[in-house]
Structures are given as structure tokens and as C-alpha cells.
Amino acid sequence: MNVYTPTSITSNCFADSFLLLNRRSNSNIYYCFYNTKRKVKTLNQDFISHNFKIQAVEKNAPQLDVEKLEGSTTKSGFNSFSWPSPEDEIPFWKREFPSWDINLDGPVDIKKDSDLIHIVHVTAEMAPIAKVGGLGDVVTGLARACLSRGHKVNVFLPFYECINKQQIKNLELVNTYDSYYDGSWVSTNAYQGVVSGIPVIFVEPSNHFFKGQCVYGGSYNELEAYLFFSRACLEWMQVTGTQPDIIHVHEWQTGALPLLYWDMYHHLSLRIPKIALTIHNMEHYGECSKEQLSKCGLDGSIYATEEKAVDDRTIGHNPERISLLKGGIVYSNAVVTVSPTYLKETLCSGWLAGTLIRHREKYRGILNGIDTGMWNPATDIFLPAKFDALNIEEKKTCKHFVQRGLGLASGGHQMGSHAPDKVPLVVCITRLVPQKGLHLITHAIKYVKEISGQMVVLGRASDSRVEREFKDLADLVIHFFTTYGS
């Protein structure tokens, strides 16, 4: 695989990594894989099962100069600024923000690429409207980066029932078409709208798929819903005559799309696209049966081989299983993961290592970065006060906002040797899974206590044992922590 190196870009631009994909035909195309934001967003997110926050509450926490802060002039993004309180009916991190508009203007000195292409992302998540983890952030950041370089970009997303339509600009029904599922054709609506400056196609089947109060965890079979979604996206491209240069799929949820494309739609009318797969988290494989895969119109038995999509862990078992993620790796033109370090880890451990090694020539690790248009404290609408590197005074207001909202800045006594506004405040927002280094988080909690600081942990634990461990830790550290339920 050749590497295309474009003209140099400025250091404040978050787009700097490029790959040249070799088509299965003789021609080549350029596609830009940009460094995008992986940073966890602010506290404005609701979590499903096993939700909790461990909030550092020192009994003798110092009292900041509230009158001084409240009397100061803050560069606030809120029309009516109000200090939060732990007694608020709606916690501050769940408040409605004044607008979902963000700073859509990228750095003005970004040069447009000369070889412009059409990129389509097919994804289960997109920030901020359907965000559960880092996947949603990366899709939004990457799409915005491609747009800023002059490329045409669309994102395909399930029209989850839980999506707040008020967060979508110019939402309208584009067309209604039929897409195949389990022996019949399902009437499907396709809406288009704009989210964070990105054109989005929302796929809404007339059956029960994607109904529920959360992105994940509905009463429907999620695996079969995403099989339907993968084909429905390709079906829409076919019926509308849309021929993107790149179809960029993400995670196991859209792992069946490369199979559907090369073994079905490429032989029908979609001849131009090439497929890129990004693996954000190798912990989820998209396990399914041959019968389930067959529901999207493919013959599932054809893919139950080691060279294609069989789950290697089930070889020789009855029944053997299929991995959608493995199938996506095998059938995609290019496979990317979130960093060179994670690439090395995945090549050395896990049952998919053998598959990745066999396809090493098309596997790359590109470090995720941040979208500086969205993650800029000088313009961020989610902050109660604005600051930058040359004027960080208002950062104290933001810190105090968190402390007030969680009841941390109360008591009126000094904390150790720290002045009231110098108390270290550590906030950790993460999925509470072993992959994130839980032992490091628990060590940090104890260390922050030793230095008389404050610590807040906001996370989601899918394992009830992990949730219990953190709640027990909250009780052990001399009542230094208080647990709040979501």
C-alpha cells in the first residue's frame, strides 16, 4: 500500500494522517484518515444500566470566595447564568444547553485538498445526538475534518427513537424505500438533516428496530437491527444512484456492510466505492449465527470459514459462530485502529490477532486527536465561562461551577495546606472497564485523598462487580467520597 503525503498543514489543524487505498480495480483513490477528537465530552450525558458517580466530598472542604466569583464578569455562553447546587432537581450536567450549535468554523488557514472525494460514514453512533462512547466523538470529528479539507461527507445513522429531533437542523423526509430483512421487504424512511455542520442521513425502518429510550438496550435484537441497517444503507445508495468514493464503516455494528457490498451490491450497481473499517474497540466482535446473518439476504453458511468470518474460538464447536468484526476486516480495503500503540496490542493479543496479521498490509494505526473547533475553551458553549492560554482566570469559575454543583466547595475550613481556590480538583470521565486501567483510577482516588484534594468520577460500568468495587471504595476512604445514582 502506497502512502500519499499531501502538502503540509498547520499545527493547529487536527487533520494530518493520510492513506492511499488500492482499489480492487487497477485505479487508485485518495482518502484522508484524520486525527480526530477522542476526548470525553462534558457531563451532559445519560447512561443506561449500572450508572453512578463517585463524588469526592471532604467534610472540611474550603469555602471559595463565592461573592467575589459571583460578582465577577464571566464570558459565559449561557443567556442566564445560574450557579448549580447538589440539591437541584436536574443536576447541572443534565441541563439543557442554550444551543446545540457549535463552532463550525475550522482554522482559516487549512488548505483544501486537490483530489476531492465523496466519503460516507456508516455508524451506530454520532456525537452529540447519539453518543455513548468515543465512537460518536470520532465520527463527528473525522467528518468535520474531511469537510474542512473540501471533501463531500455524509453520515448514515439509525434514526433512534431517543434522538432529540430539535438537535437536528433542516430535518426533512428525503424518500421512502424498501429494504430486505428476513424474507420480506421493510418500508424504510430516509431523512436528511444537519448535525454539527455535517449532512446526516437518518435510516428509520417501519418495524420495531431502534425503538427505545436509549441508543443501546432496546427491546429489539440489536445484532439483527444493525444487520438490517447495514443493508438498508447500501440499498438507499442503490435506489438513489449515490456512488461515494469511500464507505467508511465503524465497529462490529456495521461489519456486515463490506460483505454485503462486495458479494451483492458491487455486482448490482454500486461499482465505485471502496470500504474502510475503523476498529475503535477490539473487545466487541459482533458474534452471530449463520441463520442471523442470512436474515440480511446473504447465505450465512458461506462465511463460516476461517478465511472469511468464522469466530475462530468456535471452530469445531456445534454450532460454530460468525464474527461480523472479523468479516469486516477480511472484506474491507483498509482497516484502521485508533493509535499505533493499539495496533501493536491487537497484533500481539486476542483471537483476532491472526486475522489482522494475515491482513497486515492494509492495517494501520492512526492516533486520534481532538477537533480544536469543538474542544476550544475560548468558544465552547458548554462552559459557564470562557478562557484561553493567555487568560486562564475564568478557568477558576469553571472549576467552582463543578464544585458548587457537586457540593464540594462548602464548609469554610482550610483543607490541609491548600488555599480554598487552590484545592486540587480531579475529574475522571470514562467507561469503567478494565481496558481503561481501573487500577490506575483507584490508585488516583487514594492519591488525591493523600494530597487533600477532591476527585469526581463519572462513568458507566457494564459489570455490576466493577460498580460495587467503586461504591465500596467510596465508603472505605474515610467517607471522602459520596455516591450518587443517575
C-alpha positions, 0 to 999 in steps of 0.5 A: 500500500502506497502512502500519499503525503499531501502538502503540509498543514498547520499545527493547529489543524487536527487533520494530518494522517493520510492513506492511499487505498488500492482499489480492487480495480487497477485505479487508485483513490485518495482518502484522508484518515484524520486525527480526530477528537477522542476526548470525553465530552462534558457531563451532559450525558445519560447512561443506561444500566449500572450508572453512578458517580463517585463524588469526592466530598471532604467534610472540611472542604474550603469555602471559595470566595463565592461573592467575589466569583459571583460578582465577577464578569464571566464570558459565559455562553449561557443567556442566564447564568445560574450557579448549580447546587447538589440539591437541584432537581436536574443536576447541572450536567443534565441541563439543557444547553442554550444551543446545540450549535457549535463552532463550525468554523475550522482554522482559516488557514487549512488548505483544501485538498486537490483530489476531492472525494465523496466519503460516507460514514456508516455508524451506530453512533454520532456525537452529540445526538447519539453518543455513548462512547468515543465512537460518536466523538470520532465520527463527528470529528473525522467528518468535520475534518474531511469537510474542512479539507473540501471533501463531500461527507455524509453520515448514515445513522439509525434514526433512534427513537431517543434522538432529540429531533430539535438537535437536528437542523433542516430535518426533512423526509428525503424518500421512502424505500424498501429494504430486505430483512428476513424474507420480506421487504421493510418500508424504510424512511430516509431523512436528511438533516444537519448535525454539527455542520455535517449532512446526516442521513437518518435510516428509520425502518417501519418495524420495531428496530431502534425503538427505545429510550436509549441508543443501546438496550432496546427491546429489539435484537440489536445484532439483527437491527444493525444487520438490517441497517447495514443493508438498508444503507447500501440499498438507499445508495442503490435506489438513489444512484449515490456512488461515494468514493469511500464507505467508511464503516465503524465497529462490529455494528456495521461489519456486515456492510463490506460483505454485503457490498462486495458479494451483492451490491458491487455486482448490482450497481454500486461499482465505485466505492471502496470500504474502510473499517475503523476498529475503535474497540477490539473487545466487541466482535459482533458474534452471530449465527449463520441463520442471523446473518442470512436474515440480511439476504446473504447465505450465512453458511458461506462465511463460516470459514476461517478465511472469511468470518468464522469466530475462530474460538468456535471452530469445531464447536456445534454450532460454530459462530460468525464474527461480523468484526472479523468479516469486516476486516477480511472484506474491507480495503483498509482497516484502521485502529485508533493509535499505533500503540493499539495496533501493536496490542491487537497484533500481539493479543486476542483471537483476532490477532491472526486475522489482522496479521494475515491482513497486515498490509492494509492495517494501520494505526492512526492516533486520534486527536481532538477537533480544536473547533469543538474542544476550544475553551475560548468558544465552547458553549458548554462552559459557564465561562470562557478562557484561553492560554493567555487568560486562564482566570475564568478557568477558576469559575469553571472549576467552582461551577463543578464544585458548587454543583457537586457540593464540594466547595462548602464548609469554610475550613482550610483543607490541609495546606491548600488555599480554598481556590487552590484545592486540587480538583480531579475529574475522571470521565470514562467507561469503567472497564478494565481496558481503561486501567481501573487500577490506575483510577483507584490508585488516583482516588487514594492519591488525591485523598493523600494530597487533600484534594477532591476527585469526581468520577463519572462513568458507566460500568457494564459489570455490576462487580466493577460498580460495587468495587467503586461504591465500596471504595467510596465508603472505605476512604474515610467517607471522602467520597459520596455516591450518587445514582443517575 
